[in-house]
């Protein structure tokens, strides 16, 4: 599609290096996509990006590495919920990757071609999600529809493709519920989406991991807290420091009235979030919401007010304070402090 694509692929390797901190890959093993993916699910995004950068330096058109580069950046943004700050960069990266992968697919055959199509579908899905999170609903819906069509092509060629089930499950569920209002889309089905997600839990790594996170939030949306908590717990047994799944369990605890558990999990989330570099401000303010809410519901007024004070005094950069979920938690903590400060 673009004669400059091989040269531009090298610039993508430089992009990977730019999102990583300086330093060599861990250990003496040669860098691999699998290693990068394992680092990614453990939220070690800088190290994962370095692995991909090393691969692309030697093989700028490695489709697995190119796709993984997009996945690392998308996962990092979802983790930190930094759509407003980092979303535009992701969208630019995704467009460039699609240009290269589209050209590569014309030269590939058989399983390699199908895998490239699947990667393109996932990137379009990431574009749709990022645009929706940034308020561009119609553009996001268009990208999601393109993604869905590609997943169906993958499924037609390989009916047992469980990775495609994940993409179709997300599309069907959300366009059958919260995005049902979007015009000219249609075709969403909650039941079909949930059935696809059940199958996607058996997808090969790392798609099974993504399926577990997405399915947990669908179950929470349907107030099936026990099932979501159990699923999140299985991941935490394997990756105890995963704040993505710890946040799920902590929120479930406070929303389902298990306030002692919420205090335990909320404090663990707080400690892990503070220790991360960079600090995950979204998780950190969420932890104070959980802790203050649990103390409040347990009638522990002094502890609730103290937690609210600590949450509101965080040295959070202004750009993070403008994030919707952070604003919501700040409003809650302000309410707790106002509620009890009058009684002190």
Order of alpha helices (4+ residues) and beta strands (2+ residues): alpha-alpha-alpha-alpha-alpha-alpha-alpha-alpha-alpha-alpha-alpha-alpha-alpha-alpha-alpha-alpha-alpha
